[in-house]
Amino acid sequence: MALAPRLELRQGQSLVMTPQLQQAIKLLQLSNLELAEYVEQELERNPLLEAATGDPADRIGTEEDRSEREPVVTSETSLSLSEDGPPPGRDGDLDTDYDNVYADESRSDTQNDAAAAQGPTSSDWQNVKSGSGGSGDGEFSFEATLTREATLAEHLTDQMNMALKTPGDRMIGAYLIDQVNETGYITADLADVAERLGTDIEDVEAVLQVLQTFEPTGICARNLKECLALQLAERNRLDPTMRIFLDHLELFAKRDFEQLMKLTGADREDIASMVDDIRMCNPKPGLAFGGEPVVPVVPDVFVRARADGSWTVEINSETLPRVLVNQQYYTEVTKLSGDATAKAYISECLNNANWLVKSLDQRARTILKVSSEIVRQQDAFLVYGIQHLKPLNLKTIAEAISMHESTVSRVTANKYIATPRGIFEMKYFFTSAIASSEGGAAHSAESVRHRIKELIDVERADAVLSDDNIVDILKSQGVDIARRTVAKYREALNIPSSVQRRREKKAYA
């Protein structure tokens, strides 16, 4: 058969990911902070989008074009939305069709302007005098309002400026402080430091000895042994026996107290006392400074118990962005502009704005729908605790709410749910199943790990449980588990082996 080019017409169907669909999928997996950042970028990019702040009755230019409603807040394991509709005569306003548009209880712009025109009140002046608010000159400087904690380098530099007198020593000290990592250890070799600075290593060591007297105790150490020695010396606990103990920290890590007693010549009681002294030390003294402030987890969903024993599932409205579409601005631009390019641009902005509002609304609905089903599946956990956590996978939730597994996976990513038992990541409720030895319902892997920890916590010094013993106990409780699985869970919980636990308990016996 001869080969020749030719034209063919074929008809077929395929799934095309439109930009709008890609945006909706992207919004599903964003966390609270990421979603707020994304919406902020859209507000800057799209002139028709506005942040919904202030009293809606006082927003200029959009009073008659907006209707704010509270979002989905309540569900007893099912979705419940507000049924309020748009105001009469405004059926065509797409910016009033979605429940993620909120009313804000803060003061309106008109009220703020009136307050500014009135001037400061007597209470405002009282706040300035007491230093509780306001701004002013003189003693109330801007620096007085700063709340950032000093970094480790700044803390050490302040002490160095008082402890070191000569410029040469200060230069060496500043360089050494730059080599201190976040945990408080010197990471550079002193010989390399001396060569780089063109000085003797004895001068570098002398400056280092001064730096090691700074607070917090144990700072500027070159290794764990030196860090512990500095802290023990301050408490007058660094005797020759303790020095031998520090020289063999690897035996302490292995809980080999018998060998430590032979090397140090100390009895069991002395070894136990030295272990207590070491455990009182801070192996990473630098972590107390310079860290970023811990941002508390903000839950996306609240779960509260009702009087009848059911659960109320609520979307955290504070985490949802509040955006509106300025329909009046769109109308004015299309009427006044005769440029076809400008009209096409503003029409595209309107479509993108409406789609963003719709996507945010759909995101809230989907999160509530998935979390409601999770609560329904894990009702026993919420009532009785972790031992009753059921094994659960994405497929179970997806089939229950008629969604795809990938959608459920995106919804549960980076989302948190606040329950009466604490705040958990949504993925916490999805655990693998461990078969029952009695043929009943399977057990959650998380609940089995909790049982293993409980068994080890209550074991006696003369009856330390090996992994085989734990397997036998769990099987008697209806959990069919292998020894290697017990070992894996024990290591994940940072629990030493039975040999190490036995040595440690004997040392304290």
N, C-alpha and C positions, 0 to 999 in steps of 0.2 A: 504494500500500500504506500502510495506516494505521500510524502510529508509536505504540507503547504499551509500557509496562514489562512485563517478564515474567521468570520464573525459569528458568534452564537448568542442567542438571547435566552437567559435562564431566569426563572422566577423562584424565589425562596424566602424563608423567614429566618430572622436572626434577632437576638436581643441586643439592643444598642444602649450603651450607658450614656445618656445625655448629660450635659454639664449640670443640669438641675438635679438629676438623680444622683450623680456623684456627690453633689453638695449635701443632699439629704443624708446619704450614707456616711459622709465624713462627719457631719454634726452628731450622729449617733454615738460615735466612739470618743468624742472629745470630753475631757473632764470639765469641771466648773470653770477653772481658770483659763483653760484653753478655749472654751466656748466664749467667755467674756472677751478674750483677746481677739478672737475671730470676728465677733460682732462689732467690736470697736474699729477694726480695720474696714468692715463693710460700711460703718457710719461715716468714715472719712472718705471712702471711695464713692458712695452713692449719695447724691444730693437730695434724694427723696426720702431717705431714711433719717429718722430722728430718735434720739433717746427719750423714752417716756419718763420725764422727771417733772416734779411739781404738780400743782393742781390742774387737771385737764381743762377746767373751766376758764383758766387764766392764760392759756398758751395762745400767743398771738398767731392769727392766720389759720389756725386749725381747729377753732372751737366747734364749728358745726360739722366737721369732717371726721370726728373721732368718737369712739365709744369704748370705754375701758371696762373690762370685766375681770373678775378674779378667775384664775386658772383652775384646772382640776386640782382639788385638794383632798378629796375624800373618796375612799373606796373600801368596801368590805370584802376585798379580793376581787372586785370588778371595777371597771372604769365608770366614773361619774363626772359628767361635765355640766357646766352652767348652761342653761337653756335660754339665756337672755339673747335677744336678737338685736340687729342694728336699729337705730331710731327710724321712725317713719319717714319715708321720702328719701332715704339714703341707701337703697338696696344695691346701688352700683358701686359703693365704696368698698373696695377690696381690703382696705386697711382696718375694717371693723369686723372681719369675719372670723377672727381667730382668738382663742381663749388665752393666749400667752401675752395679751396686751393688758397691762395692769394700771390701776389707779394708784397714785402715790400720795401718801398722807403728809408729805413735807409741805413747808410753806410755799405758796405760789410766788412767781416772779413779781407780780404786782405787790404782794405783801412785803416781799424783800425790798423792793424799791421804796415803798412807803416807810419801812423801818430805817432804810439808809438816809432818806430825806429828813427824818425826825432827829437823827443824830444819836449818839450814845446815851444810854440811860444811866441812872445812878447805879444800877446793879452792874452795868458794864464797867464803870469806873472802879467799883469795889473789886471786881475780878482782876483788873489790871494791878490794883494796889496789892492784892494778895498773891499775885503771880499765877493765878489760876487760869487766866485767859487773856486775850487781846494782845496787842503789840504796842510798843512804845520805844522811846529813846531812853538814853541814860542808862540806869542800872538794869533795865529790862532789855537786854541785848538779844540778838537772834541766837547767839551761841548758847544762851541759857535754856533754849527750848530743845536743844539737841538731845536725843535719847539713845544714840548708838553706843553700844558698849565698846570699850577699848579692845583692840586686837592683842594677840599675844606679843607681837613684835613691838607694839606701842607700849605695852605694860613693861616689857623687859628694857626698852630704851629709856623709859623714865627712871628706872632703877639704876641703869648703867650711868646716866648723866650725873647721878649723885655719888656713885661708888668709884668711878674711874676719874682720875684727875688729869692725866697727861693726854695730849692729843693723839699720841701714838697708840696708847692703850684703848682710847675710845674708837680709833679706827679699827683696831683688831676686834673690839667688842661688837661694833656695828656689823662687821663682816660675819662674825660668828652668829649673831642674832638672825642675820639673813639666811643662815644655813639651818635654822631650827624649823623642823616640820610642824604640822598642826598638832601632833601628839606631844611635842615638847622635847624631841631628841635632836641632837646634833648629827647631821647627815654627812658632813664633810670630814675628810681625813686631815688631822692637824698638820701633818707634814706638807700636804698640798696647800693648806692655808698659809703656812709660813713661807713657802716658796712663792706663792702668788703675791703675797704682800711684801716680800723682800725683807723678812725679819727672821729672828731665831725661833725655833720651835719652843724653846723654853719660855719666851715671852708670850706665845700663844697659849701655852699650858697655864701660865700664871693668870692670864686674863680669863681663861675658861674656869679656873678655880673660883674666881670672883663671881662669874656669872652663875655658877652652880650654888651660890649662897642666896640667890634671889628667890622671891616668891613666884609661883607656888613651889614648895620644896620638891626636889627631884627634877627640876627643869634643867635643860642643857646637858642631860646625860647622854653618853654615847651608846649605851645599851641598857637592857632591862636590869642587869645586875647592878650597874652603877646607879640607876634611878632608884632602885629599892634601897641600896646602901645609903644614899643621901637622906632618904626619909627615915630610915632606921637610926642613922647617926643623930638626927635631930631629936629623936625620942630617947637617945642614950640606950639603944638596944643593939648596937653594932659591936658585939664582943667577938673574940676569936672564933667561938663556936658558930655564931651566926655567919661569919665570913665563910667558913667551910660550907655551911648550908647553902649560901648564895653561890658558891663555886659549883654546886651540883644541883642547880635548879631543874635540870632535866629529870632527876630522880623524883623531885617533888611533883612534877607534871605527871609522872607515871604512878604516883602514890606509893612509891617504893620506900616506905618509911623504915623498914628493917635495914636496908642498906644505908640509909641516912644515919640511923643510930650507930651503925658500925663506924662510919666515917667521922662522925662528930664526937663520938664517945658519950652522947647524951642518952638519957633514958626516954621512955615513951612520953612521960609527962612533959619533959623539956621540949621534945620535938613538937608536941601538940601546942605548946606555948609559942614556939617560934613560928609555926604555921599561922597561928592567930595574928601574930605581929605582922607577918608578910601580907596577910589578907586585908589588913587595915591600911596598907599602902595603896597608892594610886599608880597603876602602871602606865597611865597616859595623862600626866598632869597638865599637858598643854590644851587638852580638849575643853578646859573650863573657860578659854578665851577665844575670841575671834570667830566663833561659829556663827552661822546665819541664824536668825531667830526661827524657832520652830513654829511652823504654820499649822494650826490645828486643822484636823480633817473636818470639812463641812459636808454633812450628809446630803445626798440628793433626795432621799426619801425618808419619811418618818413613819414608824409603825407604833401604834398605841393600842393598848388593850381597852376594850369596851366593857360596859357593865354586864352584858349578856354573854361574855366569854369570847366573842369574836374579835377581830382585829381591824383597826382603821388604818388604811394606807394612804398617806398624804405626800404629795409632791412638795418639796421645799421651794416655795415660790421666791425666796430671797436669792436663790442661786440662778434663777432664770433671767436672762437679759430682757430688758423692756424696750421694745422698739415699736415705732409707729411709721406709717407711710403718709407723707404729706400730700394728700390728694389735691388740695387747693393750689399748691405750688405747681403741680403737674398741669393743672387746668390753665393756669395763668401763662405758663411757658408755651404751651401748645397754641394758645390763642394769639399771643403777641409775636411769636417767632414765625417767620415765613421761610426759614431755612429748612430744607428737607433733611439735611444731615443732623441739625439740632433736634428736630422732631424725632428722628430715628433713635438718636442717643437717649433722649428723655423717655421714650417708650421702652427702650431696653432697660433703663434704670428702674422704671415702674414694674416691669415684669420681674426683674431680679429682686426688687424689694418685696413684692408680693410673695414671691417664692420663698424668700428667706423667712418671712413671717409664718408662712404655711409650714416650712420645714421645722421651725422652732416649736410650733404647735404640735406637729406630728411627733417630734422627738419627746416632748413631755408626755404625750399620750402613750407612746410605746414604752417609755421607762416605767410609767405607772402600771401598765398592763403586765410587763415582765415581773416587776417587783411584787405585784399582787399575787401572781401565781407562785412565786418563790415563797411568799408568806404562807400560802395555802399548803404547799408541799412540806414546809418545815414548821408546821404548827406545833409539833411535839417538842422541837428544840426550844421554841419561844416559851413554852409552858414549863418544861421539865429540865432543860439544860442540855449540855453538850453530849451527854451520853445517849440522847435520843435524836441526835442529828442523823437524818436519813441520807443514804447515798443518792446523789442526784447528778444528772448530766444535762447538757444543753438540749439534747434531743427530746427529753421528757418535757421540758418547758416549752420547746418549740411546737411539739405536737399538741400540747394542751391549749395553746393560744393561737394555733394555726399560723405560725410564722416559720421562717427558715432558721436553721441553726446558726448561720453566720450572722443574722440579724440579732439573735439573742446574745451571741458572743460579743458583738459590738456594743450592745446596750449595757452589758455587765462589766465592760472594761472601764476602769478608772471611775467607777461609781460606788458610792457608799450608802449604806442603809442603817439608820439609827433604830435600834430595837430596845426593849426593856432590859436586855442582857448586854447592851453595849453597842458600839458602832463597828460594823463589819463591812469589808469590801464585798460586793455582791458575789464575786467569784469564790468567796469563802464557803458559800453554801453548796458549791459543786464539788463533791468529793467522790473518789472511787469507792466501789463496793467490795466488801470482804464477805465471802460466803459464810452462811451459818452452818455449824456442825450438826445441827438438829433439823436441818431442812426448812427452817422458818425464813423470816425476812432477813435480807443481807444487812451487814453492819457498815456504817460509814468509817472510812479510814481515819478521819479526824477523831471520831469518838473512840476508836481503838487506841490511837496514840494517847488519848487522855487516860484511858484505862491503864496502859502501860506505865505512865507517869505516876498514877495513883498507887499502883502496886509497889513501885520502887520507893516511893516516898514513905511508905509505912513498913518497909522491910526492917527486920531486926539485924543487929550487928552479927549475931551468931547464926543467922539464916538468910544470908544474902542470896537473892534470886538470880540464877543464871538465865540466859535466854531460853534454854530448854524448859526450865521451871515456869517461866512466864507463858511459854506456848501451852504447857499442860493446864495452867490455871485458866487461860483464855478459852481453851477448848472445853473445859468443864463449864464455862459460862456461855457456851454456845457460839464461840468465835473460831472458825476454822482458819488458822493462820500458820504460815511456815516460819521456821526459825530465822531464816535470812531476812524475812520481812520484819520480824521483831527487832533484829539487829539494826536494820535500816532505820526504823522508826526511832529506836533508842538513840542512835547517832544523830538523827535530825533534831532530837530534843536536847542535844549536848549532854547526854548522860553517860558517864564512864562505864566501862565494862564491869562485870561482876568482880573480877580480880582486883581492879583498881578501887572499886567501892569497898571491898572487904578490907584492903590495906588501910584505907582512910578511916573506916569505922573502928578498926582495931587500934589505930593511933589515938582515937578519942575515947576508947573504952576505959 
